[in-house]
Amino acid sequence: MEKLNIVDGKAYPFGMKNVDTDIVIPAHWLKTISRAGLGKGAFEVLRKEPGNVFDDPDYAGSPILIAGDNFGCGSSREHAAWALADLGIKVVIAPSFSDIFSGNAFKNGILTVVLPQEAIDRLMEVAQGINGTPDPIHVDLEHQTVTTQFQDRFQFEIDPFRKHCLLGGLDEIGLTLGQADTIGAFEAKDAGTRPWLVPAVA
């Protein structure tokens, strides 16, 4: 998992409420066991509509998604987080998230930021472009802030463990490998007290 701290750039001004995981990535994409290429299926139904924000060249490659209440509700499919990551999204900002989606996003290196609706409305304005063109948004995980060039500053809360993992790029494997010395010392001690459990060497 890549380290995540500063995310700076344009944001998709999505804003839709109650977006379930079937909207994020339709069920027929779940046959794959690979994460690669799922970005093509992200928001597939919505992208069939002319003028949708996800195919607007002004927002191509945006690393931030601004959404409405209850984002990621519905099924527990981890493919939803995979699809967003493959689309290049590193941060999703919304008033609330499904707990399961939020957990899946975290495990895949995506930061979910909870802000009040007033802040979301303001960030939507900035993302759409106050001066006629989309304006960038700045997310700072270390200082837990979302800011704009217009002096907007919004503070957000995050679980300290999740913050530590995202800043360090640590998934479950990375956390385990970080305890390699402790695990090795335990195994060596255990081998001395219970040698019958040590596999025989051929």
C-alpha positions as CSV (number, residue, x, y, z in Angstrom):
1,M,0.0,0.0,0.0
2,E,1.3,3.4,-0.9
3,K,1.9,6.1,1.7
4,L,-0.8,8.8,1.8
5,N,-0.4,12.2,3.3
6,I,-0.9,15.2,1.0
7,V,-3.5,14.9,-1.8
8,D,-3.8,18.0,-3.9
9,G,-5.8,18.5,-7.1
10,K,-9.2,18.8,-8.8
11,A,-12.1,16.9,-7.3
12,Y,-15.1,15.3,-8.9
13,P,-18.1,17.4,-7.8
14,F,-20.4,14.3,-7.5
15,G,-22.5,15.1,-4.5
16,M,-25.1,12.3,-4.9
17,K,-26.6,10.8,-1.7
18,N,-27.1,7.2,-0.9
19,V,-24.7,5.9,-3.6
20,D,-24.5,2.2,-3.1
21,T,-21.7,-0.1,-4.1
22,D,-23.7,-1.3,-7.2
23,I,-23.5,2.2,-8.5
24,V,-19.8,2.4,-7.7
25,I,-19.1,-0.9,-9.5
26,P,-22.0,-3.0,-11.0
27,A,-22.3,-6.6,-10.1
28,H,-21.2,-8.0,-13.5
29,W,-17.7,-6.6,-12.9
30,L,-17.3,-8.8,-9.8
31,K,-16.3,-11.9,-11.8
32,T,-12.7,-10.6,-11.9
33,I,-10.1,-11.5,-9.2
34,S,-7.8,-8.7,-10.4
35,R,-8.0,-5.1,-9.2
36,A,-6.5,-3.8,-12.4
37,G,-9.0,-2.3,-14.9
38,L,-11.9,-1.9,-12.6
39,G,-11.8,1.9,-13.0
40,K,-13.4,1.4,-16.4
41,G,-16.4,0.0,-14.7
42,A,-16.6,2.6,-11.9
43,F,-19.9,4.5,-12.0
44,E,-20.7,2.6,-15.3
45,V,-24.5,3.3,-15.2
46,L,-24.0,7.0,-14.5
47,R,-21.3,7.3,-17.2
48,K,-23.9,6.2,-19.8
49,E,-25.5,9.6,-19.3
50,P,-24.1,12.4,-21.6
51,G,-22.2,15.1,-19.8
52,N,-21.5,13.0,-16.7
53,V,-18.8,14.4,-14.4
54,F,-16.6,11.2,-14.6
55,D,-16.1,11.6,-18.3
56,D,-15.7,15.4,-18.3
57,P,-12.1,16.1,-19.5
58,D,-11.9,19.0,-17.0
59,Y,-11.9,16.4,-14.2
60,A,-9.8,13.6,-15.8
61,G,-7.4,12.1,-13.3
62,S,-8.9,13.9,-10.3
63,P,-7.7,12.3,-7.1
64,I,-10.6,13.5,-4.9
65,L,-14.3,12.6,-5.0
66,I,-16.9,14.8,-3.2
67,A,-20.0,12.8,-2.4
68,G,-23.3,13.0,-0.5
69,D,-24.6,11.3,2.7
70,N,-24.3,7.5,3.1
71,F,-21.7,6.9,0.4
72,G,-20.9,3.3,-0.2
73,C,-24.0,1.8,1.2
74,G,-25.4,-1.6,0.1
75,S,-23.2,-4.7,-0.4
76,S,-19.9,-5.3,1.3
77,R,-18.0,-5.8,-2.1
78,E,-14.4,-4.7,-1.8
79,H,-14.5,-4.1,-5.6
80,A,-16.0,-0.7,-4.9
81,A,-12.8,0.5,-3.2
82,W,-10.7,-1.3,-5.9
83,A,-12.6,0.5,-8.7
84,L,-12.2,3.9,-7.0
85,A,-8.4,3.3,-6.5
86,D,-8.1,2.2,-10.2
87,L,-9.9,5.3,-11.2
88,G,-7.1,7.3,-9.4
89,I,-9.2,8.4,-6.4
90,K,-7.2,8.7,-3.2
91,V,-9.7,10.7,-1.1
92,V,-13.5,10.6,-0.8
93,I,-15.1,13.5,1.1
94,A,-18.8,13.1,2.3
95,P,-21.0,13.8,5.3
96,S,-21.2,10.1,6.1
97,F,-20.1,6.7,4.8
98,S,-21.2,3.1,5.1
99,D,-19.0,1.5,7.8
100,I,-18.1,-1.5,5.6
101,F,-17.2,0.7,2.6
102,S,-15.1,3.0,4.9
103,G,-13.2,0.0,6.2
104,N,-12.6,-1.4,2.7
105,A,-11.4,2.0,1.5
106,F,-9.0,2.3,4.3
107,K,-7.6,-1.2,3.7
108,N,-7.0,-0.1,0.1
109,G,-5.2,3.1,0.9
110,I,-8.2,5.5,0.3
111,L,-8.9,8.2,2.9
112,T,-12.5,8.8,3.7
113,V,-13.1,12.3,5.1
114,V,-16.3,13.1,7.0
115,L,-17.3,16.8,6.9
116,P,-20.7,18.5,7.6
117,Q,-23.0,19.2,4.7
118,E,-22.1,23.0,4.8
119,A,-18.5,22.1,4.1
120,I,-19.5,19.7,1.4
121,D,-21.6,22.4,-0.3
122,R,-18.7,24.8,-0.2
123,L,-16.2,22.2,-1.6
124,M,-18.7,21.4,-4.4
125,E,-18.7,25.1,-5.4
126,V,-14.9,25.1,-5.4
127,A,-14.7,21.8,-7.4
128,Q,-17.2,23.1,-9.9
129,G,-15.1,26.3,-10.3
130,I,-15.9,29.6,-8.6
131,N,-14.2,31.4,-11.5
132,G,-15.5,29.3,-14.3
133,T,-12.9,26.5,-14.2
134,P,-12.5,23.7,-11.6
135,D,-10.4,24.9,-8.6
136,P,-8.1,22.5,-6.7
137,I,-8.7,21.2,-3.2
138,H,-5.9,20.4,-0.8
139,V,-6.2,17.5,1.7
140,D,-3.5,17.2,4.5
141,L,-3.8,13.9,6.4
142,E,-1.0,14.8,8.9
143,H,-2.8,18.0,10.0
144,Q,-6.3,16.6,9.3
145,T,-7.4,19.5,7.2
146,V,-9.1,20.2,3.9
147,T,-8.3,23.6,2.4
148,T,-8.8,25.7,-0.7
149,Q,-7.0,28.6,-2.3
150,F,-10.0,30.7,-1.2
151,Q,-9.0,30.5,2.5
152,D,-11.5,27.7,3.3
153,R,-10.2,25.4,6.0
154,F,-12.1,22.4,7.3
155,Q,-10.8,20.1,10.1
156,F,-11.7,16.5,10.1
157,E,-11.4,13.6,12.6
158,I,-9.8,10.2,11.9
159,D,-9.1,7.1,13.9
160,P,-5.4,7.4,15.0
161,F,-4.7,3.8,14.0
162,R,-6.0,4.4,10.5
163,K,-4.1,7.6,10.2
164,H,-0.9,5.8,11.3
165,C,-1.4,3.1,8.7
166,L,-2.3,5.5,5.8
167,L,0.7,7.7,6.6
168,G,3.0,4.7,6.7
169,G,1.5,2.8,3.8
170,L,0.8,-0.1,6.1
171,D,-1.7,-2.8,5.3
172,E,-2.2,-6.0,7.3
173,I,0.9,-7.6,5.7
174,G,3.0,-4.5,6.3
175,L,1.9,-4.3,10.0
176,T,2.8,-8.0,10.4
177,L,6.2,-7.6,8.7
178,G,6.9,-4.7,11.1
179,Q,6.8,-7.2,13.9
180,A,9.2,-9.6,12.3
181,D,11.8,-9.4,15.0
182,T,9.2,-10.0,17.8
183,I,7.7,-12.9,15.9
184,G,11.1,-14.4,15.2
185,A,12.0,-14.2,18.9
186,F,8.8,-15.9,19.9
187,E,9.2,-18.7,17.4
188,A,12.8,-19.3,18.6
189,K,11.8,-19.4,22.2
190,D,8.8,-21.6,21.4
191,A,11.0,-24.0,19.5
192,G,13.1,-24.5,22.6
193,T,10.2,-25.2,24.9
194,R,8.1,-27.3,22.4
195,P,10.6,-28.9,20.0
196,W,8.1,-31.5,18.9
197,L,6.2,-28.7,17.0
198,V,9.3,-27.8,14.9
199,P,9.0,-29.4,11.4
200,A,11.7,-32.0,10.8
201,V,14.3,-31.1,8.2
202,A,14.6,-33.7,5.4
